[in-house]
Amino acid sequence: MPDRLKTPSRGARRTGQPDRAWQRMLSGRRLDLLHPSPMDVEILDIAHGLARVSRWNGQTKGEYPLSVAQHSVMVERFVSHNAPKLDRRWRLAALLHDAPEYVIGDMITPFKYALGGIYRDIEERLSEAVHIRFGLPAILPDHVSRAIKRADRMAAWIEATQLAGFSDEDASKILQRPRGTPDKVRLRPVTPEQAAQMFLKRFRLLGGEKG
């Protein structure tokens, strides 16, 4: 029987919680979005999902949207360039920094703020499950989080000014361009299949399969 036709359980009616808060993944896993288990996290699901989630709500130039998978690869490369002595596992953490979006999508920052704590709580639980699944601490050290955030802002600036229609002046009003953001990087969004393969290649090179 389709879920929408099922009668809510007594517990669901009493607490206001849905009967089902999980999503079936292509791997066959059922990932509980509210209480995710690391055992239900699979890298192929992540790569597939992120390659089909668009940055900037798809409002970018080019034949294909810029995927979160391609964005994640760029962020990891910036982290590696900015901090070449950073341990490989922290570079893996950079690659996985937006992994929760494979099931909850990429919401633009203003909307995330509008949703408030509910969205952040779900995002953090998913992130912790991903980290544990691939041998990382649930909560990253502060210096690693700062390095990833800087690289993320670099990527956002480049995406905004090259693909999302922002002039440098407009971008500077809402984004802080980190010192050292490269000028010579040229973005070309690729197909979802190519983006997934790029992501998986970096994951393997960074030792993710040993997690």
ABEGO torsion letter per residue (X at the ends): XBAAABBBBAAAAAAGBBABABBBBAAGBBBBAABBBAAABBAAAAAAAAAABBBGGGBBBEABBBBAAAAAAAAAAAAAAABAABBAAAAAAAAAAAAAAAAAEBBBAAAAAAAEAAAAAAAAAAAAAAAAAAGBBABBBAAAAAAAAAAAAAAAAAAAAAAAGBBAAAAAAABBBBBGBBAABBBBBBBAAAAAAAAAAAAAAAGAAAX
